[in-house]
Amino acid sequence: MAALTPFCQGASIYLREVREEDITDDYYNWLNDPQIKRNLETRYAPQSKSQIREFITSKQGEPFFAICCTHTHKHIGNIKLNVLNVIHRRADISLLIGDKSYWGKGVATEAISLVTDFAFSQLNLNKIQAGAYHTNIGSIKAFEKCGYEQEGYLKEFTVCNNKPLHLVYLGLTRTQYYAEK
């Protein structure tokens, strides 16, 4: 598939809009793979292609991006920015690296960095926050590499497989972001 102009360009990845043609067997398999979905709220129920399509349609016009490999143009995951409060200029980031062959290669860190820059420089946000289960060490480290700090720890935030999971709450303010640049 030919690449269109990327929305945000990094060294090894770029971000673009999520498209209907992204709803492939790969995408479907990501959202139904127990190892991949263990940190997603969608882990509680199987996901169909029609549910994926509905979700993508519901996010049109929002900062919801496909993460693509610069060299192959392969769609390998998604990242989205949920603006939680327009008045206080606060948003939440969530991401999924669905293609396991890209795990541990800095893709999440690069995607977080690109979206963070977009959020502060283009959307004029004041604060970005993220949450990760305490067992999701890779995600926590990716956010920390981008300057996010742990701001809270919510004990037994959820239960998965009859085991409590704690939520690590991370955040980055506009002031912190520009002080580090």
C-alpha positions as semicolon CSV with decimal commas, in nm:
position;residue;x (nm);y (nm);z (nm)
1;M;0,000;0,000;0,000
2;A;0,139;0,339;-0,093
3;A;0,197;0,573;0,195
4;L;0,016;0,903;0,210
5;T;0,174;1,205;0,369
6;P;0,235;1,118;0,736
7;F;0,071;1,332;1,001
8;C;0,380;1,317;1,228
9;Q;0,714;1,176;1,118
10;G;0,968;1,013;1,348
11;A;1,291;0,827;1,279
12;S;1,150;0,474;1,261
13;I;0,775;0,536;1,262
14;Y;0,519;0,784;1,141
15;L;0,164;0,855;1,248
16;R;-0,129;0,887;1,011
17;E;-0,506;0,868;1,036
18;V;-0,657;0,527;1,108
19;R;-0,833;0,408;0,793
20;E;-1,103;0,157;0,716
21;E;-0,848;-0,052;0,525
22;D;-0,655;-0,090;0,852
23;I;-0,927;-0,327;0,970
24;T;-0,735;-0,634;0,862
25;D;-0,695;-0,984;0,999
26;D;-0,382;-0,856;1,174
27;Y;-0,574;-0,581;1,356
28;Y;-0,851;-0,826;1,445
29;N;-0,591;-1,072;1,579
30;W;-0,420;-0,802;1,789
31;L;-0,742;-0,726;1,974
32;N;-0,813;-1,094;2,034
33;D;-0,462;-1,209;2,129
34;P;-0,454;-1,266;2,509
35;Q;-0,092;-1,150;2,536
36;I;-0,157;-0,826;2,347
37;K;-0,492;-0,739;2,502
38;R;-0,398;-0,817;2,863
39;N;-0,347;-0,443;2,928
40;L;-0,652;-0,325;2,731
41;E;-1,005;-0,272;2,856
42;T;-1,119;-0,472;2,553
43;R;-0,969;-0,784;2,711
44;Y;-1,303;-0,882;2,862
45;A;-1,480;-0,968;2,538
46;P;-1,387;-1,090;2,191
47;Q;-1,367;-0,812;1,932
48;S;-1,524;-0,846;1,589
49;K;-1,425;-0,658;1,278
50;S;-1,758;-0,474;1,290
51;Q;-1,684;-0,360;1,647
52;I;-1,339;-0,242;1,537
53;R;-1,499;-0,055;1,246
54;E;-1,753;0,110;1,478
55;F;-1,475;0,218;1,715
56;I;-1,266;0,366;1,433
57;T;-1,571;0,547;1,294
58;S;-1,649;0,688;1,639
59;K;-1,299;0,838;1,659
60;Q;-1,308;1,022;1,325
61;G;-1,199;1,380;1,368
62;E;-1,020;1,302;1,694
63;P;-0,645;1,262;1,745
64;F;-0,646;0,884;1,685
65;F;-0,348;0,767;1,480
66;A;-0,213;0,455;1,316
67;I;0,149;0,388;1,405
68;C;0,331;0,281;1,087
69;C;0,685;0,163;1,019
70;T;0,876;0,422;0,814
71;H;1,052;0,161;0,601
72;T;0,769;-0,084;0,529
73;H;0,463;0,143;0,582
74;K;0,315;-0,144;0,781
75;H;0,044;-0,053;1,035
76;I;0,184;-0,183;1,366
77;G;-0,032;-0,017;1,629
78;N;-0,241;0,282;1,732
79;I;-0,209;0,579;1,962
80;K;-0,484;0,817;2,065
81;L;-0,514;1,136;2,256
82;N;-0,840;1,178;2,446
83;V;-0,901;1,541;2,530
84;L;-1,060;1,512;2,873
85;N;-1,111;1,875;2,961
86;V;-1,099;2,159;2,708
87;I;-1,115;2,434;2,972
88;H;-0,820;2,301;3,171
89;R;-0,645;2,177;2,853
90;R;-0,590;1,822;2,979
91;A;-0,577;1,497;2,783
92;D;-0,505;1,129;2,823
93;I;-0,283;0,914;2,597
94;S;-0,342;0,548;2,525
95;L;-0,161;0,324;2,284
96;L;-0,134;-0,026;2,148
97;I;0,163;-0,182;1,974
98;G;-0,021;-0,472;1,813
99;D;0,259;-0,620;1,606
100;K;0,466;-0,811;1,864
101;S;0,773;-0,810;1,637
102;Y;0,802;-0,437;1,720
103;W;0,785;-0,482;2,099
104;G;1,094;-0,368;2,286
105;K;1,227;-0,164;1,993
106;G;1,138;0,186;2,112
107;V;0,826;0,220;1,898
108;A;0,600;0,309;2,193
109;T;0,851;0,568;2,315
110;E;0,875;0,727;1,971
111;A;0,494;0,730;1,927
112;I;0,444;0,884;2,273
113;S;0,708;1,146;2,192
114;L;0,540;1,239;1,862
115;V;0,192;1,266;2,015
116;T;0,323;1,457;2,316
117;D;0,489;1,715;2,092
118;F;0,171;1,745;1,886
119;A;-0,041;1,786;2,199
120;F;0,169;2,068;2,343
121;S;0,276;2,246;2,025
122;Q;-0,041;2,213;1,813
123;L;-0,327;2,161;2,058
124;N;-0,184;2,392;2,325
125;L;-0,260;2,143;2,601
126;N;-0,141;2,208;2,955
127;K;-0,121;1,851;3,086
128;I;-0,112;1,500;2,946
129;Q;-0,173;1,197;3,158
130;A;-0,157;0,822;3,112
131;G;-0,224;0,514;3,314
132;A;-0,059;0,173;3,301
133;Y;-0,109;-0,138;3,508
134;H;0,186;-0,198;3,738
135;T;0,271;-0,516;3,546
136;N;0,309;-0,322;3,218
137;I;0,671;-0,223;3,281
138;G;0,742;-0,154;2,912
139;S;0,466;0,105;2,887
140;I;0,566;0,274;3,213
141;K;0,928;0,298;3,097
142;A;0,825;0,433;2,755
143;F;0,632;0,717;2,918
144;E;0,915;0,791;3,161
145;K;1,165;0,810;2,873
146;C;0,944;1,084;2,729
147;G;0,957;1,287;3,050
148;Y;0,638;1,163;3,216
149;E;0,658;1,121;3,592
150;Q;0,473;0,879;3,815
151;E;0,214;1,089;3,995
152;G;0,006;0,824;4,161
153;Y;-0,039;0,460;4,237
154;L;-0,395;0,333;4,268
155;K;-0,397;0,004;4,455
156;E;-0,616;-0,278;4,325
157;F;-0,757;-0,053;4,055
158;T;-0,892;-0,350;3,861
159;V;-0,899;-0,727;3,871
160;C;-0,777;-0,954;3,593
161;N;-0,779;-1,333;3,615
162;N;-0,883;-1,298;3,980
163;K;-0,568;-1,098;4,059
164;P;-0,570;-0,732;4,155
165;L;-0,385;-0,492;3,929
166;H;-0,258;-0,158;4,049
167;L;-0,265;0,148;3,824
168;V;0,046;0,360;3,783
169;Y;-0,066;0,712;3,698
170;L;0,181;0,918;3,492
171;G;0,172;1,280;3,386
172;L;0,360;1,554;3,205
173;T;0,284;1,924;3,213
174;R;0,350;2,180;2,945
175;T;0,594;2,357;3,178
176;Q;0,792;2,035;3,235
177;Y;0,792;1,951;2,866
178;Y;0,933;2,284;2,751
179;A;1,182;2,301;3,041
180;E;1,334;1,971;2,917
181;K;1,362;2,085;2,554
